[in-house]
Amino acid sequence: MIVLVHLGFIMFFALGGFLVIKWHNIAFLHIPCALWGVLIAFGGWICPLTPLEMHFRQLAGQTGYDGGFIGHYVMQIAFGIILLSVNLCA
C-alpha cells in the first residue's frame, strides 16, 4: 500500500500540472506536492514514506533496498521499459 501511495505521489508531482490546466481547483494540492518533491529531489532529503515502507517490509520478513523509492522502483521500471523497447525494435 505504501508503494502505491509513493508512486501516486510521484505521478501527481510529475504530471499534476497537466491536471491543473483542466481542473484549476487541483492547484492547491499540486503546488505543495510539487514543492515537497523538489525539496526532496534537490535537497537530498528522504521522503518520510521510504523509512515507513522499509519498516513494513522488515516486519513482513523482506529485505529493504538501498537509497530511496525513486532510485529503486522508478529507475527499475525505466530500465525495464528501455530493455523491452530495445528488444521489440530488434
N, C-alpha and C positions, 0 to 999 in steps of 0.2 A: 504494500500500500504506500509506504514511504517513497518507494522508487517511482510510483505513478505520480505522486504529488511533486516530487523533484522534477520529473520530466515535464509535467504540466506547467510548472513554474517557468522552466527554461523555454518551453514553446511560447508561453504567453509573453515572456520577456523579449524573445526574439521576433515574434510575429504579431504581438498585440497592437503595434502601431497601425497595422492594416485594419484591425477591427475598429480602432478608434476613428478611422476615416469614415467607416459606415455607421458606427454607433458611438457618437460623441460622449455619451454618458460613461463609457468604459474608461475614459481618460483618468478619472480619479483613482482607478485601480492600477492602470498601466504605468502611470508616471512613478508612483512609489516602487513598483516592482522593477521598473527599468533602472531607477536609481540604485536600488539594492543590488541588482545584478551587476551593474557597472562597478559598484564599490567592491563586491566580492571578486570580480574578474581582475580589476586593476589594482586593488588594494592588497591582493594576496590573502584575503580572508578566507575562512572556511565557512560554508553555509551551515547553519545550525542543524539542518536536516541530515547532513553527512554523518556526524557522530551518532545521531539518533538511529539512522539506518544501520550503522556498524554495530550498535548495541543490540538491536533486534536480530541482526544476522548472527552475532555471537550467541545470543540466547537460543537461537534455532540450531546451533551446532555448526554453523557455516563459518568460513574464514572471511575476514574483511578484505579490503583491497587498499593499495597504497594510493595516496592522492585523493582527489575529490570526485564527485559524481561525473562532472563533465569529462575529466580525463579518463575515467573508467568506461562509462556507458556510451556517451555521445561519440567519443573517438572510436570506440569499438564498433558502433553502428556505422559510422562514416567509413571506416576501413572495410567493413563487410560490404557496404554498397559499392565502394570502389572496386573491390575484388570481383563482385558479382557482375558489375558493368563491364569490366575488362574481359571477363570470361564470356559474357554474352556477345561482345563485339568481336571476339576472336574466331 
